[in-house]
Amino acid sequence: MPPKHKHPIALAFQDASATASKSSNKISNKIKELNWRQQYSQAEYYPFKYDPDTRDVTKDSANEKKLAVEVTVKQRQCGEQDGTGTGAVVWNAAHCLSSYMCSKGVEKVKGRRVVDLGTGTGLTGIVAVKLGAEDVCFTDVGRVLELTRENVEGNLEGEEGGRVRTEEYWWGSGTLGRGRFGCVLVADCILPKLYPMEPLVEAIDELMVEEGGVCLVSYEHRTWFEFDPRERFLELCEVKGLQAVRVPEQDMVEVAEDIIIWEVTRK
């Protein structure tokens, strides 16, 4: 018996249904994105919560034990006026990196010495402590470290509080020694309009251990007229013998078209 062929109208209806489904999913994802991006952006306090029971679990992570993490950090909306600068609020890239660490990056921080570059409010470093980092060094410059310390003390007590320190550190200055950290965290520090990129990559190379180290870099794309910051970052890593691999979108908890997470390792 010859194979049955679907009527052209049926095929057209099927294609239209598939297109509508994709559009619906895209709209749904965009609404979710706007929610987490804007809900607390102007608030005095920024609550971060990761609950593995309410997240989608992929097949490879189904048997992994996930930790529930809750952190609330204080923000200063007037950072440009009071001297704390742009680091006084939780940026979207920091939220994405924190969620990724909780979901897929636990093994990158657990049991390791961690340094958080440009820590600002301290969110990503605090999450690293909650996930079992051996110790975490929160670094930034100027008055923003006052806010960092306030948030660290407000979220970490007892044994957790004994595994942290805050340090003023200028990228690539050598003041923290060399090759001391198994994991380096970088959230929204690639901003060529404000900071040169070379010292940041110098700091990553300077601080990461020679073998088995990893740097998690979360980047929110902003157009820069002189060059593409994404391409420039990869070029600078190449010069230092570092390899930056982009985390697949399906491994990210919070997804946004303009946010990328790289895992940077030595070649």
N, C-alpha and C positions, 0 to 999 in steps of 0.2 A: 504494500500500500504506500503510495507516495506521501512524503511528509506534508503535514498541514502547515500552511502559512497563515500568519495572522493578518487580518484585514488591515489595510493602511490606516483606517480610522482608529483601530485598537492600538496600533503601534504609536500613533501620534498621541493618543491619550496616555499611554504608558510613559512616553518621553516627557510629556507635560507634567505627569505626576512626580516623576523623578526630579525634574527641575524644581518643582514647587517644594518638594521635601528638602532639597539642598538649600534653597532660599530660606526656608523656615528655620533650618538648623543654623544657618549663618546669622540670621536675625537674632535667634535665641542666644547664640554665643556672644554676639555684640552687646546684647542687653546685660548679660552676666559680666562682660568686661567693663562696661560703663559703671556697673554697680560697685565692683571692688576698686575701680580706679578713682571714683569720685565720692564714695560714701563718707570717708573720713578725711579727705584731703585738706579740708579747711577747719577741722576740729582741733580742739586743744589736746585731746588724747587720741591715739591711733591704736585700736585693738586689732591684734593679729591672732587668728585662730586657725589651727589645722586639726581637723577631726578625721582620722582615717575611715571611720564608719560612714561618713557622709560623702566620701570621695569615690570616684570610679577607680576600681582596681584592675590593672592590666594583668594578663596571664603570667608574665614573668615576675610580677611582684605579688602574686596572690598568696604565696607562702611566706612572704617576708613580714616580720612583725613591725608594724608602724606605731609610732608614738604620737599621742595627742599632745599638741603644744599650744599654750596660750600665753601671749605676751601683750602687755599694754605699755606703749611708750608715749612720753609727753612730746609735743611738738611746739615750736615757736613760729607762729606765722609772720612775726615781724623780724625775722632773722637778719634781713638786709639792714634794718635800722639799729638793732641791738648788738651787732658785731658777730653774731653766730653764723651769718651768711646763708648759703644755700643748703647747708647740712642740717638745718634745724627742723626739717620735715621729712616724713617718710616718702621717698620717691617710688614710682611704680616699679622700677627695676629691682629695688630692695624687697618689695612685697613678692615679686615673682621669684627671686632667688631664695627667699625664705621658704616659700611653698615648695620649690623644687628640692631644697635640702631635706625637708620633711618627708617628701614622697619618694624621691629617687636618689637623693644624695647623702643619706644617713651615713653610709660607709665611707664617704669622703671626709667626714668630720669626726666621727666617733673614734675616741681613743687617740686622736691626733692633737698636736699643738697647732693652734689656729691663730692667724693674724687677720684682722679686719681692717682693710685700708679705706680711709675716708669714711669712717664708721658713722659719723653724724649722730643720729638718734640712738645708734647702737643696736637697732633691730636685728640685723643679720647675725651679729656676734652673739647676742643674747640667745637667739634660736640655736646657734651652734652649741652653746653651753647646755641648753635643754636637751639636745640630741646626743650628749655624752662626750663632747670634746674634752681632751685631757686638760687643756687650759686655753684661754683665749686672750689675746692681746688686742685691745681696742685702740686704734690709732687715728688721729686727726690732728689739726692744728688750731691754735687760738682758743677763743671762748667757747666754741662748740663742744669742747671736751667737758665743760661744766655740765652741759645737757646730757652728754654721754654718761658721765658718772652718776647723775641723778637717776637716769633710766636703768642703769646697771644695778644700782642699789635698790631700786624699787621693784625689780623683777627677780633678782638673784640673792638668796639668803643662805646661811649655813654653809654646807659643803659646796654648793654651787658658787656662792660668793667668794669662796677661797680659791677658785680656779680662774680668776680674772684679774686683769690689770689694765690700766689706761695709760697710754704713752703719747706724748707729742712726737710726731715723726713726719719729716719731710721726705717725700718719695726719693729713694736712691741715695739718701744721705749717709747710709752705713751705720747709723746710731743704734740700730737694733741687731747688729751683727749680720752674719751671712749664713744662709742655709739652715735656718733654725726651725722652720715651720713646715709641717707636713701638708697643711692646707692654707691657701691664701684666698680671702674673700674680697671681691671687688664689685660693688653695686653702684651703678650710675656714676662712675668716675671718669668715663671717657667723654670729656666735654672740651674739645679743642678751642672753643670760643673763650673758655675761662682758664683752662689749665693745659700746658703742653703735655703731649702724650708720651714723649720719650722718657721722662722721669718715672711715670707710672709703670711702664714695661721694665725699666731698670729696677724698680722696687720689686716687681714680681720675680725677676731673675735673681735678685739679691737675697730675697727672704726665703724662697722655696728650697726645700732640701734637694740634694743632688739626685737622689734615687727615690722613686715612688711618690714624689710630691705632686700635688694638683692645685691649680688655681681656678676657682669658679668665678667667672666674669659675667655679670648681668648688665646688658647695655640697652638703653632706650635710644632709638635713632632720632637724631635731629639734623636737619640739613645744614651743612657747612659749605660755604661757597668755595673754599680753597681746595678741598679734597673730600673724599668719602671717608669718614672716620672708621668705618668697618674695614675697608681695604687697608688703610694706613695702620690700624692696629695689627692686622695679620702680617703686614710687611715688617713691622718692628719686632714682632714675636719671632719671625723667621731669622732676622739678623742675630737674635740672642740664642738661637738654637731651640726655640720653643715651638710647640705645635698646638694650635688652637682648633678644636673640633666643636662644631655647633651641636648643641643638644637638640635631638629631634623634637618637633612640635608636640608629638603624641606623648612625650615624656614630661612635658611641662603641665603643671596643674592649672596655672593661670596663663591663658594664651592671648597674645596681642600681636598684631601685625608688625608693630614697631619695636618689639622687645626681643632680644636675642640673648641666649645664655651659651657661653663657650666653656668648655673644659680645657684648660691649658696645662700641658705637661712638657717635660723635656724630651727631646728626640733621642 
